Amino acid sequence: MKSILAFALQAVSLGVVAGSYVLKDDFNGSNFFDNFYYNSAPDASKGYVQYVNQSVAESSGLVSYHESKNWLYVDNTTVATSPGRKSVRIQSNNVYNQGLFLFDVSHIPWGCGTWPAIWTSGANWPNSGEIDIMEGTNENTYNSMTLHSVANCTMTNVSQNMTGSMTASGCGASTGCSVKDSRTTAYGHGFNIGGGGVFAMEWLTTGIKVWNFARASVPADITSGNPDPTSWPIPQAHFPFGSNCASSNFKNQYIILNTDFCGLANQTFSACGSDCNAYVSENPQDFSNAFFTVNYIKVFDQQ
């Protein structure tokens, strides 16, 4: 029989981590963007945006690697014309079915006209589902975490142990079931001035949980590379599966990061002005703060 030490050494050699998770993908460093496809298709969310391909993104300086971080910008020098301001929407080459996803981000886009998101979604939308991990608009200070799925998925009358507040319980494609995290460190300027943080999403057959850790409160097990969600505090969002919503509604999903403008989120623009498209078009200098800096994205499989 093997000794306890032998089993421990074998576990280390296999990459087994605390919390029954093993590292699957680690996107970081100068080859970060090699793991993504630049989706330049027209925006299905009807935003005032022109997503560009890899060649244009690189030649225009909309993506870069420096200061040991990966940067995703929007065009902040040119008056935009239809279909909208240039931006990037990157989509992982790999497809996922459940797991633990960590997004270490130092800065997220923020300000009037912006609509950034970190999310996962399948090619067969909405039948493959969508999981919004970080989403905000304009100068809002809160983060929204949302599921979009087929019409028979709901979060009505289910037990949810979470710190966020449910703002919509029907998970249908058009609106989604959504949870609001109102902490000032959850999104926007408050998130950025604190040095960002880590968004975590655990996707299991029993449900989906989302955490948002400000930089000063990132768990030590995440920092060490051995994440253990069982030791973390109550999540900001919890979407349990069961008779209310089948886990099979969420499958074959890509990781996506993008910065959109206006579009379906335009209803929150009123505090910034009367015409979102015109504002985004005519004020390129106002988008110097509309960028992502990503330290890493890690995906773990359950052991």
C-alpha positions as CSV (number, residue, x, y, z in Angstrom):
1,M,0.0,0.0,0.0
2,K,1.1,3.5,-0.7
3,S,2.0,5.7,2.2
4,I,0.1,8.9,2.9
5,L,3.1,10.9,1.8
6,A,3.2,9.0,-1.5
7,F,-0.5,9.8,-2.1
8,A,0.2,13.5,-1.3
9,L,3.1,13.6,-3.7
10,Q,1.0,12.0,-6.4
11,A,-1.7,14.6,-5.9
12,V,0.7,17.4,-6.3
13,S,2.2,15.9,-9.4
14,L,-1.3,15.7,-10.9
15,G,-2.1,19.3,-10.1
16,V,-4.9,18.4,-7.6
17,V,-5.9,21.5,-5.6
18,A,-7.8,22.2,-2.4
19,G,-11.6,22.1,-2.7
20,S,-11.5,19.2,-5.2
21,Y,-10.5,21.4,-8.1
22,V,-7.7,20.9,-10.6
23,L,-6.4,23.6,-12.9
24,K,-7.5,23.2,-16.5
25,D,-6.7,26.5,-18.3
26,D,-4.5,29.4,-17.3
27,F,-4.6,32.4,-19.5
28,N,-2.0,35.0,-18.6
29,G,1.2,36.7,-19.8
30,S,2.1,37.7,-23.3
31,N,0.3,34.8,-24.9
32,F,-3.0,35.6,-23.2
33,F,-4.7,36.7,-26.5
34,D,-3.6,33.5,-28.3
35,N,-6.4,31.7,-26.3
36,F,-9.2,33.9,-27.8
37,Y,-11.0,34.6,-31.1
38,Y,-11.8,38.2,-32.0
39,N,-15.6,38.1,-32.7
40,S,-16.2,41.0,-35.1
41,A,-19.8,40.1,-36.0
42,P,-22.5,42.9,-35.8
43,D,-23.6,43.4,-32.2
44,A,-26.8,41.4,-31.4
45,S,-27.4,43.7,-28.5
46,K,-27.9,46.6,-30.9
47,G,-25.1,48.7,-29.3
48,Y,-23.4,51.6,-31.0
49,V,-20.3,49.6,-31.5
50,Q,-18.0,48.2,-34.2
51,Y,-16.2,45.1,-32.9
52,V,-12.9,44.7,-34.8
53,N,-11.0,41.7,-35.9
54,Q,-7.6,40.7,-34.5
55,S,-5.6,42.5,-37.2
56,V,-7.4,45.8,-36.7
57,A,-7.3,45.4,-32.9
58,E,-3.5,45.0,-32.9
59,S,-2.7,47.6,-35.4
60,S,-5.0,50.1,-33.7
61,G,-3.5,49.5,-30.3
62,L,-6.8,48.2,-28.9
63,V,-5.1,45.2,-27.3
64,S,-1.7,45.0,-25.7
65,Y,0.5,43.4,-23.1
66,H,2.5,45.5,-20.7
67,E,3.2,46.0,-17.0
68,S,2.5,42.2,-16.8
69,K,-1.1,42.7,-17.6
70,N,-3.3,42.3,-20.7
71,W,-5.1,45.5,-21.8
72,L,-8.3,45.8,-23.9
73,Y,-9.1,49.3,-25.0
74,V,-11.8,51.1,-27.0
75,D,-11.1,53.8,-29.6
76,N,-10.8,57.0,-27.6
77,T,-9.3,59.3,-30.3
78,T,-11.8,59.3,-33.2
79,V,-15.3,60.7,-33.7
80,A,-17.2,57.5,-34.4
81,T,-19.6,56.9,-37.3
82,S,-22.1,54.1,-37.9
83,P,-22.1,51.2,-36.8
84,G,-20.3,52.8,-33.8
85,R,-17.2,53.2,-31.7
86,K,-14.5,50.6,-32.3
87,S,-14.0,48.0,-29.5
88,V,-13.0,44.4,-29.0
89,R,-15.0,41.3,-28.1
90,I,-12.8,38.4,-27.4
91,Q,-14.2,34.8,-27.1
92,S,-12.3,31.8,-25.8
93,N,-11.2,29.2,-28.2
94,N,-12.1,26.6,-25.6
95,V,-15.7,25.6,-24.8
96,Y,-16.7,24.8,-21.2
97,N,-19.3,22.7,-19.4
98,Q,-19.2,23.6,-15.7
99,G,-16.2,24.3,-13.5
100,L,-14.7,27.1,-11.4
101,F,-13.8,30.2,-13.3
102,L,-11.5,33.0,-11.9
103,F,-11.0,36.4,-13.4
104,D,-8.3,38.6,-11.9
105,V,-8.9,42.1,-13.2
106,S,-7.2,45.3,-12.1
107,H,-9.5,47.7,-14.1
108,I,-12.8,47.5,-15.8
109,P,-14.4,50.0,-18.3
110,W,-16.6,52.6,-16.7
111,G,-18.3,55.9,-17.6
112,C,-21.2,57.3,-19.6
113,G,-22.1,55.3,-22.6
114,T,-20.1,52.2,-21.6
115,W,-21.5,48.7,-21.2
116,P,-18.7,46.2,-20.3
117,A,-19.2,42.6,-19.4
118,I,-17.4,39.4,-18.5
119,W,-19.6,36.4,-19.3
120,T,-20.0,33.0,-20.8
121,S,-22.4,31.9,-23.5
122,G,-23.0,29.2,-26.0
123,A,-23.2,29.4,-29.8
124,N,-26.8,28.2,-29.8
125,W,-28.2,31.2,-27.8
126,P,-30.3,31.2,-25.8
127,N,-30.7,27.4,-25.8
128,S,-27.1,26.9,-24.6
129,G,-27.6,29.6,-22.0
130,E,-25.7,32.7,-20.9
131,I,-24.0,33.5,-17.5
132,D,-23.2,37.2,-16.9
133,I,-20.5,37.4,-14.2
134,M,-19.7,41.1,-14.4
135,E,-21.9,43.6,-16.1
136,G,-22.5,47.3,-15.7
137,T,-23.5,50.4,-17.6
138,N,-22.7,54.1,-17.7
139,E,-21.8,55.5,-14.2
140,N,-23.7,52.9,-12.2
141,T,-21.8,51.7,-9.2
142,Y,-23.3,48.2,-8.8
143,N,-22.5,44.9,-10.5
144,S,-25.3,42.8,-12.1
145,M,-25.0,39.0,-12.3
146,T,-27.6,37.4,-14.6
147,L,-28.6,34.1,-16.3
148,H,-30.3,34.1,-19.7
149,S,-31.9,30.8,-20.8
150,V,-35.0,29.3,-22.3
151,A,-38.4,30.3,-21.0
152,N,-38.9,27.4,-18.6
153,C,-36.0,28.5,-16.3
154,T,-36.9,30.7,-13.3
155,M,-35.5,31.6,-9.9
156,T,-39.0,32.2,-8.4
157,N,-39.7,30.5,-5.0
158,V,-36.3,28.9,-4.6
159,S,-33.9,29.1,-1.6
160,Q,-31.0,31.3,-2.4
161,N,-28.2,31.9,0.1
162,M,-26.5,35.1,-1.2
163,T,-25.6,38.7,-0.3
164,G,-27.0,40.3,-3.4
165,S,-30.6,41.2,-4.1
166,M,-32.7,39.5,-6.8
167,T,-34.0,42.1,-9.2
168,A,-35.6,39.8,-11.8
169,S,-36.5,36.1,-11.3
170,G,-37.5,35.0,-14.8
171,C,-34.4,33.7,-16.7
172,G,-35.9,34.1,-20.1
173,A,-33.7,35.2,-23.0
174,S,-34.8,38.9,-23.2
175,T,-34.5,39.9,-19.5
176,G,-32.8,37.1,-17.6
177,C,-32.9,36.4,-13.9
178,S,-30.6,38.9,-12.2
179,V,-28.9,39.7,-8.9
180,K,-27.6,43.1,-7.9
181,D,-24.4,43.6,-5.9
182,S,-24.7,47.1,-4.5
183,R,-21.3,47.3,-2.8
184,T,-19.2,50.3,-3.9
185,T,-16.3,48.0,-4.7
186,A,-18.3,45.7,-6.9
187,Y,-18.1,47.7,-10.2
188,G,-16.9,50.9,-11.8
189,H,-14.8,53.6,-10.1
190,G,-14.9,52.0,-6.7
191,F,-13.7,48.7,-8.0
192,N,-10.9,50.4,-10.0
193,I,-9.5,52.7,-7.3
194,G,-9.2,49.7,-5.0
195,G,-6.9,47.9,-7.5
196,G,-9.7,45.8,-8.9
197,G,-10.1,42.2,-7.6
198,V,-11.3,38.7,-8.6
199,F,-14.6,37.6,-10.0
200,A,-15.3,33.9,-9.4
201,M,-18.0,31.8,-10.9
202,E,-18.7,28.2,-9.8
203,W,-20.8,26.3,-12.3
204,L,-22.1,22.9,-11.1
205,T,-25.0,20.6,-11.8
206,T,-26.6,21.9,-8.6
207,G,-26.4,25.6,-9.6
208,I,-24.3,28.6,-10.3
209,K,-22.6,30.9,-7.7
210,V,-20.8,34.2,-8.3
211,W,-18.4,35.9,-6.0
212,N,-16.8,39.4,-6.3
213,F,-13.7,39.8,-4.2
214,A,-12.2,43.3,-3.9
215,R,-8.4,43.3,-4.1
216,A,-8.0,43.7,-0.3
217,S,-10.2,40.7,0.4
218,V,-9.1,38.1,-2.2
219,P,-8.9,34.8,-0.3
220,A,-5.4,33.4,0.3
221,D,-6.3,30.1,-1.5
222,I,-7.0,32.0,-4.7
223,T,-3.8,34.0,-4.4
224,S,-1.8,30.7,-3.8
225,G,-3.5,29.1,-6.9
226,N,-5.4,26.5,-4.8
227,P,-9.0,27.8,-4.7
228,D,-11.4,26.2,-2.3
229,P,-14.9,27.7,-2.7
230,T,-16.1,25.8,0.4
231,S,-14.0,28.1,2.5
232,W,-15.3,31.3,0.9
233,P,-18.0,33.6,2.3
234,I,-21.6,33.5,1.1
235,P,-21.6,34.4,-2.7
236,Q,-23.0,37.6,-4.1
237,A,-25.3,35.6,-6.4
238,H,-26.7,32.1,-6.2
239,F,-28.8,30.5,-8.9
240,P,-29.8,27.0,-7.8
241,F,-30.9,24.3,-10.3
242,G,-33.7,21.9,-9.9
243,S,-37.3,21.6,-11.1
244,N,-37.3,25.4,-11.4
245,C,-34.4,25.4,-13.9
246,A,-32.6,22.4,-15.4
247,S,-28.8,22.4,-15.4
248,S,-28.9,21.2,-19.0
249,N,-30.1,24.7,-20.0
250,F,-26.4,25.8,-19.6
251,K,-23.8,24.0,-21.8
252,N,-21.0,24.4,-24.3
253,Q,-20.1,27.9,-23.4
254,Y,-17.3,30.3,-24.3
255,I,-15.6,32.9,-22.1
256,I,-16.3,36.4,-23.4
257,L,-15.0,39.8,-22.6
258,N,-16.3,42.9,-24.4
259,T,-17.1,46.6,-24.1
260,D,-20.3,47.6,-25.8
261,F,-22.0,51.1,-25.9
262,C,-25.6,52.1,-25.5
263,G,-27.8,49.4,-27.1
264,L,-30.2,47.5,-24.9
265,A,-28.6,49.0,-21.8
266,N,-29.5,52.6,-23.0
267,Q,-32.3,52.9,-20.5
268,T,-29.8,53.8,-17.8
269,F,-28.2,56.6,-19.8
270,S,-30.6,59.3,-18.7
271,A,-28.2,60.6,-16.0
272,C,-25.6,61.2,-18.7
273,G,-27.7,62.9,-21.3
274,S,-30.5,62.4,-23.7
275,D,-28.9,60.7,-26.7
276,C,-26.4,57.8,-25.9
277,N,-25.4,57.2,-29.5
278,A,-24.6,60.8,-30.2
279,Y,-22.6,61.1,-26.9
280,V,-20.5,58.0,-27.7
281,S,-20.0,59.2,-31.3
282,E,-18.9,62.8,-30.5
283,N,-16.8,62.4,-27.3
284,P,-13.9,60.1,-27.9
285,Q,-11.9,61.7,-25.2
286,D,-14.4,60.6,-22.6
287,F,-13.5,56.9,-23.2
288,S,-9.9,57.0,-22.0
289,N,-11.1,55.1,-18.8
290,A,-13.0,52.5,-20.8
291,F,-10.5,49.7,-20.7
292,F,-9.9,46.3,-19.1
293,T,-6.7,45.2,-17.5
294,V,-6.6,41.5,-17.0
295,N,-4.0,39.7,-14.8
296,Y,-5.3,36.2,-15.6
297,I,-8.2,34.0,-16.3
298,K,-8.1,30.5,-14.8
299,V,-10.5,27.6,-15.2
300,F,-10.6,24.6,-12.9
301,D,-12.3,21.3,-13.3
302,Q,-13.9,19.5,-10.4
303,Q,-11.8,16.6,-9.3
